[in-house]
């Protein structure tokens, strides 16, 4: 499958959505298996105070990084500019869903009383990462350029921000994974719709003879 194959993005959208709903159901009941153990492991490795590195990486999940990163994506991708409203809607809609979902699930963070599922930083970065992977895959880049850019985007923004949220003791592991799933579901849903529209627009016309027979019938 190619990056423009609607089936690829449909599968990712539905799979991520299913994972998000399963995690939501579990989070509504409390911590999930592995949450406490991973927190203890991270606390033992990082200590009680995360260093400047994690505080810096944490900014990757905020508008201070994602806004200029989105502008860069539009500059690099003609396909992104063609339907700019779609990708802007994804990057705005995903965090708004996350905000409302936190109240619906009602599970608190490891420290304090604020709601934590799903992680807003993880949701925003996943929405951007998946959108970027789709758009860069359709852009005028060589294979090596696409691979290198994709690795940087996924590792620095996707994995890096999620790890920072754990290191800062701001979320449980399932909060982060739930955020990734929600952001991925939103962005891949947009990619699914976009790729389907493109496939329909470039589909070859039906043979005249077939149309005539259908008309006669």
N, C-alpha and C positions, 0 to 999 in steps of 0.2 A: 504493500500500500504506500501511496505517496502522501505528502502533507496536505494535498488537496482532496483526498479521498474522504467523502462524508462519513463512510462507515467507520473509519478510524476515530473520528471525533464523536460520533454517536456512541460508540462503545465506551470511550473515555468519560463522556458526560454521564451516561447511565450508571457506569461502574462507580464513579466518584460520588454521584448522588446517593446510590445505595449505601456506600460506605459511610457517608455523612449521616444518613438517617439511622443506621445501626448504632453508630457512635453516639448520636444524640439521645437515643433511647437508653443506652447504658449510662451516659453522663447524667441523665435526669434522676437516676437512682443512686448516684454517688461516684466515687473513683472507680476506674476500670482496672482490670488486671494489668499489672506492669506500671501503673502510674506512680505508686508509692516507691517501688523498687528503683525505677529510673530516676526519680527525684533524689533518692538517697545516693545513688551512684554519681549523679551530677554534683550534688552537694559535697560529696567526698572528694571529687576531682577538682572542682572549682574553689571550694571553700565557702565561707559565709558571705563573702563579697566578691562579685564578679569584677574583673579588671576592665581597664579602658577599652580593650579590644572588643569585648562583647557589647559594651555600651555603644561603641561606634558602629558595629555591625547592626545593632538593633534599629538604627535610624533607617536601614534599608526597607523597613516596613511602614515608613511614614511618608507623608506627602512631600517632605523635603527631598527625598530621593526618588520616589515613584513619579512625581510630577515631571521633573526634568528627564527621567528615563522614558516616560511616555512621549515627551516631545522629541527625544532622540529616535524613538521607534517610528514615529510619523515621518521624521526626516529621512530615515533609512529605507522605509517600505512604502512604495507607491500604492500597494494593495491596502495598506492601513489607511492611507489618505483617501482612498476611494470611498470607503464606508467609515469615515472617522467617527461618526455618531454612534456606530455600533460598539466600537472598542471603548469609547468614552463612557457609554452606558454600562458596559461590563465593569469597568474599573470604579464606577460610582455605585452601581447596584449591589455588587458583592459585599462591600463593607456595610451597606445599609441593611442587608439581610442579616449579616452577622450581628449587628447591634440589636435588632429585634429578637433574634434567636437566643441571644444570651439571656434575655428576660424570660423567654419561653422555657428554656431548660432550667435556669435558676441554680446552676452549680457554681459555688464560689471557687476562687483561686487558692493555690497552696497557702498564701498569706493574705490576710485581710478578708473583707466581706464583699468585695466587688465580684460580679459574675465573670466567669472566665471561659465558658464554652460557647462558641469556638474562639480561638485566638484571632483578634482583629489583624495583627501584624501578619500572621500566617495566611489569613484569607486574602488580604490585599496583595501580598507578594505572589501567592499562587495564581491569582487572577491575572497578574501582570506576566508572570513567567509563561503560563500556558498560552496567553495571547501572543507573546513574543515568539514562542516556538512555532506557532502556526504561521504568523506573518513573515518571520524570517525564512521559514521554509518555502515560502512562495516568492521571496524576493530575488533580485538579480545578484545573488552571491554564489561564489564557488562552494563546492562541497566542504572544503577545508575551512572556509570562512564561516559557513553555517554551523559546523561542528564546534569550532572554537568559541563562537559567540554563544551558542546554546549551552556549552559547558559552563562558561562564565556566568551566564544569567541564572542557570539552575543552581550552581554551587553557591555563588555569592549571595544571591537574593533568596532563593527558595530554601536551601538547606541551612545557609548561614543565619538567616533571620530566625528560623525555627530553633536552631541551637542556642541562639542568643536569648530567646524567650525562656528557655529551660535554664540556662546558666544564670539569668537574672532572677530566677525563682518566681517568674510572673505567671506561669501556666503549668498545668499538668501536661504530660506527653499527649494524652488524648485530646486536649485543647488544641495543641499544635497540629496534630494529624487531622482533626476535624476541620480546622481552618484551611489546611491544604486541600482537603476534599471539597469543601464548599467553594473555594476560589477556583479550583480546577473544573468543577461542575459548571459554574457560571461561564467561564471562558471557553471551555470546550463546547458548551451549548451554542455559544455565539459562532464558534468556528464551524460547527456542524451546520448551522443555518446558512452561514456564508458560503461554505463549500457546496452545499446543496443548490444554492442559487446559481453559483458559477457552473456547476455541472449541468443544470437545466438550460442555462443560456448557451452553452457550447454543445448541447446534444444535437446530433444530425437530424434533419427533418425527416419525417416519415415518407416512404416511397409513395408517389402519386397513385399508383395502382392499388395500393392497400387502402388509401383514403377513399378512392372511388368505390371499392367493394363495400367499405363500411357505410358509405352514404347510401348505396343501393339497398343494403340490408335494412 
